[in-house]
Amino acid sequence: MKLSTLTLSVLAATATATFAEPLILTIGSGGKAGTYYPVMSEIAGVCNSDSLFIQHRLDAEGNSIGGSDNNLRGILRNEIPAGIIQLDKAYFELQVNPDMPRVQALLPLHEEPVHVLVPTEVSVLKQEAVEPNFLGFGGKEAVFETETNSMRDISDLQGQTVVAWGGSLTSAKIVSQLAKLNLDIIEVKDEVEAIDAVRTGAAAAIVATVGFPAAWIEALPDGEFSILEATDVAEDVEAVYSLSGVSYDNLGQSGQAVQALSVDAILFTRKFDKPEMVAALAELQSCVRENITEFRDTLGTHPAWQRIDPDRDMKWSNLFIAPKAAVVAPATAADGG
């Protein structure tokens, strides 16, 4: 039986539609123990389709290549089409990088509290050491007394030394800049070094921008640390940060909520003109918005979903706006339909 040209064309089109590969979006997330990685995994679990496949950016050993710094570099260097980035990191880069105006905000995700931790008690010098005289007499050791830490708000850190690492370094710099705190910011390796620096008196506070609740903060000894309020600096930093209530049962406030700063974690992309890429990003954006109840209400999803509103405003002016779908007028008799 000889197939007509029209029949062959229809079969070819059907085969193409059936076996077409989905467009792959390799997205920068973060470490598997953090918030970015599980949130993006859950997005992929719901939003992967015949036309879209979302995957993490991984190294050769299968480890996630992520975090705000890596994700922003990946977008700017055209290595990945999208990644989760702290807003303050993007804001900081915008001040110094002429390529940043092409970076677009695709979706707002969760807010990450800027935990500014201080010890509840501090050692205060009451008597300076006295050197002995030339005969070796009259020397005295310095006298210290333990007192309750008087700092209650971030504004009390004026001119103090703080420690931070990773993306939290950017948070410390931007808060210091906007609130005019003149902080002396020391980079440390991780939370272990940060805690040690505060315990030894090498720093007055730890700045840690991390998803709530943070396991390492929950593991701190009861009552040893507290979180500084941010109400006095809120107006100064409102271009980037908001106020967000956080509470930990083991901190000095005995579980009471503290009005800390928070910064948006945003899924960023860049300006694309290729229709297939624009369509893929639009599909991803639409999928998260349409399935937000699914993400929030499914047992076992990350707690961050309870605080994610994909339709809320973002403090970033360059937004990805999905093009409106073309409206095809119904065929009429005059059209031959």
C-alpha positions as CSV (number, residue, x, y, z in Angstrom):
1,M,0.0,0.0,0.0
2,K,1.4,3.3,-1.0
3,L,1.2,6.1,1.6
4,S,0.4,9.6,0.4
5,T,2.7,12.5,0.9
6,L,0.3,14.0,3.4
7,T,0.2,10.8,5.4
8,L,4.0,10.5,5.5
9,S,4.2,14.1,6.7
10,V,1.8,13.5,9.5
11,L,3.6,10.4,10.6
12,A,6.9,12.2,10.6
13,A,5.5,15.1,12.6
14,T,4.0,12.6,15.1
15,A,7.3,10.8,15.5
16,T,9.2,14.0,16.0
17,A,6.7,15.2,18.7
18,T,6.8,11.8,20.4
19,F,10.5,11.3,20.5
20,A,11.7,14.9,20.9
21,E,14.2,15.3,23.7
22,P,13.2,17.7,26.5
23,L,15.2,20.8,26.9
24,I,17.7,20.4,29.8
25,L,18.0,23.2,32.4
26,T,21.2,22.7,34.5
27,I,20.5,24.8,37.5
28,G,23.0,25.9,40.2
29,S,21.7,25.0,43.7
30,G,23.8,24.3,46.7
31,G,25.1,21.6,49.1
32,K,22.9,18.7,49.7
33,A,22.7,19.5,53.5
34,G,21.5,23.0,52.8
35,T,18.2,24.4,51.5
36,Y,18.9,25.2,47.9
37,Y,19.5,21.6,46.8
38,P,16.4,19.9,48.3
39,V,14.2,22.8,47.1
40,M,15.5,22.5,43.6
41,S,15.2,18.7,43.7
42,E,11.5,19.0,44.7
43,I,10.9,21.5,41.9
44,A,12.4,19.0,39.4
45,G,10.3,16.2,40.8
46,V,7.1,18.1,40.0
47,C,8.1,20.2,37.0
48,N,10.1,17.8,34.8
49,S,8.0,16.9,31.7
50,D,8.3,15.8,28.1
51,S,9.5,19.2,27.2
52,L,11.6,20.2,30.3
53,F,14.3,18.4,32.3
54,I,15.7,20.1,35.4
55,Q,19.0,18.9,36.8
56,H,21.6,20.1,39.4
57,R,24.9,21.4,38.4
58,L,27.3,18.6,39.5
59,D,31.1,18.0,39.4
60,A,32.7,14.8,38.0
61,E,32.2,13.1,41.4
62,G,28.5,13.9,41.5
63,N,28.9,16.7,44.1
64,S,26.7,19.8,43.8
65,I,28.5,22.9,42.4
66,G,26.5,25.6,44.1
67,G,26.2,28.4,46.5
68,S,25.4,32.0,45.6
69,D,29.0,32.8,44.5
70,N,29.3,29.8,42.2
71,N,25.8,30.2,40.8
72,L,26.2,33.8,40.0
73,R,29.6,33.2,38.3
74,G,28.0,30.3,36.3
75,I,25.3,32.6,35.0
76,L,27.6,35.4,34.1
77,R,30.1,33.1,32.4
78,N,27.3,31.4,30.4
79,E,28.0,28.0,32.0
80,I,24.5,27.6,33.4
81,P,21.1,29.2,32.5
82,A,19.9,29.7,36.1
83,G,20.9,29.4,39.7
84,I,19.7,30.3,43.2
85,I,21.5,33.4,44.6
86,Q,21.1,35.5,47.7
87,L,19.7,38.9,46.8
88,D,22.5,40.7,48.7
89,K,25.1,38.9,46.6
90,A,23.4,40.0,43.4
91,Y,23.1,43.6,44.8
92,F,26.8,43.6,45.7
93,E,27.8,42.4,42.2
94,L,25.5,45.0,40.6
95,Q,27.7,47.8,42.1
96,V,30.9,46.6,40.4
97,N,30.0,44.4,37.4
98,P,28.7,46.0,34.2
99,D,27.3,42.6,33.1
100,M,24.8,42.4,35.9
101,P,22.0,44.4,34.2
102,R,21.3,41.4,32.0
103,V,20.7,39.1,35.0
104,Q,17.0,38.6,35.6
105,A,15.0,37.4,38.6
106,L,12.9,34.3,37.6
107,L,11.3,33.3,40.9
108,P,11.4,34.4,44.6
109,L,12.1,31.4,46.8
110,H,12.5,31.5,50.6
111,E,13.8,34.2,52.8
112,E,17.1,33.4,54.6
113,P,17.6,35.0,58.0
114,V,20.8,36.9,58.6
115,H,21.7,35.4,62.0
116,V,23.9,37.8,63.9
117,L,25.0,35.8,67.0
118,V,26.6,37.2,70.1
119,P,27.6,35.5,73.3
120,T,25.1,36.2,76.2
121,E,28.1,36.8,78.5
122,V,31.3,38.6,77.8
123,S,34.6,38.9,79.7
124,V,35.2,42.5,80.6
125,L,38.6,43.9,81.6
126,K,38.4,45.5,85.1
127,Q,42.0,46.0,85.8
128,E,44.8,46.2,83.3
129,A,48.0,44.2,83.9
130,V,50.8,46.0,85.7
131,E,54.4,45.3,84.9
132,P,56.7,44.6,87.9
133,N,59.3,47.2,88.7
134,F,63.0,46.7,88.1
135,L,63.3,44.8,91.3
136,G,60.6,42.4,90.2
137,F,57.9,43.7,92.6
138,G,54.5,45.3,92.2
139,G,53.4,43.3,89.1
140,K,49.8,42.5,88.7
141,E,47.8,40.3,86.3
142,A,44.9,41.7,84.4
143,V,41.6,41.3,86.1
144,F,38.5,40.2,84.0
145,E,35.0,39.8,85.1
146,T,32.1,38.1,83.3
147,E,29.1,40.3,82.6
148,T,25.9,40.0,80.7
149,N,26.4,41.2,77.1
150,S,24.9,44.6,76.7
151,M,24.4,44.3,72.9
152,R,20.8,43.9,71.8
153,D,20.6,45.3,68.3
154,I,22.8,45.1,65.2
155,S,23.4,48.8,65.6
156,D,25.4,48.0,68.8
157,L,28.1,46.4,66.7
158,Q,29.3,49.8,65.4
159,G,33.1,49.4,64.8
160,Q,33.2,45.9,66.1
161,T,34.9,42.8,64.7
162,V,32.7,40.1,63.2
163,V,33.4,36.8,61.5
164,A,31.6,35.2,58.5
165,W,32.2,32.7,55.7
166,G,30.8,31.9,52.3
167,G,27.8,34.0,51.2
168,S,27.5,35.4,54.7
169,L,30.6,37.5,54.0
170,T,28.6,39.4,51.5
171,S,25.8,39.9,54.0
172,A,28.2,41.3,56.5
173,K,29.6,43.7,54.0
174,I,26.3,45.0,52.7
175,V,24.7,45.4,56.1
176,S,27.9,47.2,57.3
177,Q,27.8,49.4,54.2
178,L,24.1,50.3,54.2
179,A,23.8,50.8,58.0
180,K,27.2,52.5,58.2
181,L,28.4,50.2,60.9
182,N,32.1,50.2,59.9
183,L,32.5,46.5,60.8
184,D,35.9,44.8,60.8
185,I,34.9,41.6,58.9
186,I,37.2,38.6,59.2
187,E,36.7,35.6,57.0
188,V,36.7,32.2,58.6
189,K,36.4,28.7,57.2
190,D,33.1,27.6,58.7
191,E,30.9,27.8,61.8
192,V,33.4,25.9,63.9
193,E,36.0,28.6,63.4
194,A,33.4,31.3,63.8
195,I,32.2,29.9,67.2
196,D,35.8,29.6,68.4
197,A,36.6,33.2,67.4
198,V,33.7,34.5,69.5
199,R,34.4,32.3,72.4
200,T,38.1,33.4,72.6
201,G,37.1,37.1,72.2
202,A,38.7,37.5,68.8
203,A,35.4,38.6,67.4
204,A,32.2,40.2,68.9
205,A,29.7,38.4,66.7
206,I,29.0,35.8,64.0
207,V,27.2,36.8,60.8
208,A,25.5,33.7,59.3
209,T,23.0,33.9,56.5
210,V,21.5,30.5,56.5
211,G,18.1,28.9,56.2
212,F,16.0,28.6,59.3
213,P,16.3,26.5,61.3
214,A,20.0,26.0,61.1
215,A,21.1,22.6,62.6
216,W,24.4,23.9,63.9
217,I,22.7,26.8,65.7
218,E,20.2,24.4,67.2
219,A,23.2,22.4,68.5
220,L,24.7,25.3,70.4
221,P,24.8,25.0,74.2
222,D,21.6,26.3,75.9
223,G,21.9,30.0,76.6
224,E,25.4,30.6,75.4
225,F,24.4,32.7,72.4
226,S,21.6,35.1,71.4
227,I,20.5,36.7,68.1
228,L,20.7,40.5,67.8
229,E,17.6,42.3,66.8
230,A,17.6,44.4,63.6
231,T,14.9,46.9,64.2
232,D,17.3,49.9,64.6
233,V,18.9,49.2,61.2
234,A,15.9,48.0,59.3
235,E,15.2,51.3,57.5
236,D,18.8,51.7,56.5
237,V,19.0,48.3,54.8
238,E,15.5,48.0,53.4
239,A,16.7,48.2,49.8
240,V,18.0,44.6,50.2
241,Y,16.7,43.2,53.5
242,S,13.5,42.7,55.3
243,L,12.6,41.9,58.9
244,S,11.8,38.3,59.8
245,G,11.0,36.6,63.1
246,V,13.3,33.8,64.1
247,S,13.4,31.8,67.3
248,Y,15.5,29.0,68.8
249,D,14.8,27.3,72.0
250,N,18.4,27.1,73.0
251,L,19.3,30.7,72.5
252,G,19.3,33.5,75.1
253,Q,15.8,34.6,74.3
254,S,14.4,31.3,75.6
255,G,12.6,30.6,72.3
256,Q,11.1,34.1,71.9
257,A,11.0,35.4,68.3
258,V,13.6,37.9,67.4
259,Q,13.2,40.4,64.6
260,A,16.2,39.6,62.5
261,L,17.2,40.6,59.0
262,S,16.3,38.3,56.2
263,V,17.4,38.3,52.5
264,D,15.6,36.7,49.6
265,A,17.0,33.6,48.0
266,I,16.0,34.1,44.3
267,L,16.2,31.8,41.3
268,F,18.0,34.0,38.8
269,T,18.5,33.6,35.1
270,R,19.8,36.0,32.4
271,K,18.2,37.5,29.3
272,F,17.8,34.8,26.6
273,D,16.4,35.4,23.1
274,K,16.3,31.8,21.8
275,P,12.6,30.9,21.8
276,E,13.1,27.4,23.1
277,M,15.1,28.7,26.1
278,V,12.6,31.4,26.9
279,A,9.8,28.8,26.7
280,A,11.6,26.4,29.1
281,L,12.2,29.2,31.6
282,A,8.5,30.2,31.3
283,E,7.4,26.6,31.8
284,L,9.5,26.4,35.0
285,Q,8.2,29.7,36.3
286,S,4.6,28.7,35.6
287,C,5.0,25.2,37.1
288,V,6.2,26.5,40.5
289,R,3.4,29.1,40.6
290,E,0.7,26.7,39.7
291,N,1.9,23.9,42.0
292,I,2.8,25.9,45.1
293,T,0.0,24.2,47.1
294,E,1.5,20.8,46.1
295,F,4.9,21.9,47.3
296,R,3.6,23.3,50.6
297,D,1.1,20.6,51.5
298,T,3.0,17.4,50.5
299,L,4.4,15.8,53.7
300,G,8.1,15.5,53.6
301,T,8.9,18.5,51.4
302,H,11.4,21.0,52.7
303,P,10.1,23.3,55.4
304,A,11.2,26.3,53.3
305,W,8.1,25.8,51.1
306,Q,6.0,27.1,54.0
307,R,7.6,30.5,53.5
308,I,7.8,30.6,49.7
309,D,5.3,32.7,47.8
310,P,6.3,32.6,44.1
311,D,4.0,35.6,43.3
312,R,5.4,38.1,45.8
313,D,7.4,41.2,44.8
314,M,11.1,41.0,44.6
315,K,13.7,43.7,45.4
316,W,15.2,43.4,41.9
317,S,14.1,45.5,39.0
318,N,15.0,43.3,36.1
319,L,12.5,40.5,36.0
320,F,11.9,37.6,33.7
321,I,8.5,38.0,32.2
322,A,7.1,35.1,30.2
323,P,5.8,36.1,26.8
324,K,2.1,35.8,26.4
325,A,1.1,32.7,24.3
326,A,0.0,33.6,20.8
327,V,-3.8,33.6,20.5
328,V,-4.9,31.7,17.4
329,A,-8.3,32.8,16.0
330,P,-10.7,30.0,15.3
331,A,-10.9,28.9,11.6
332,T,-13.9,30.1,9.7
333,A,-15.6,28.9,6.5
334,A,-13.9,31.7,4.5
335,D,-10.6,30.2,5.8
336,G,-11.4,26.9,4.4
337,G,-11.9,25.4,7.8
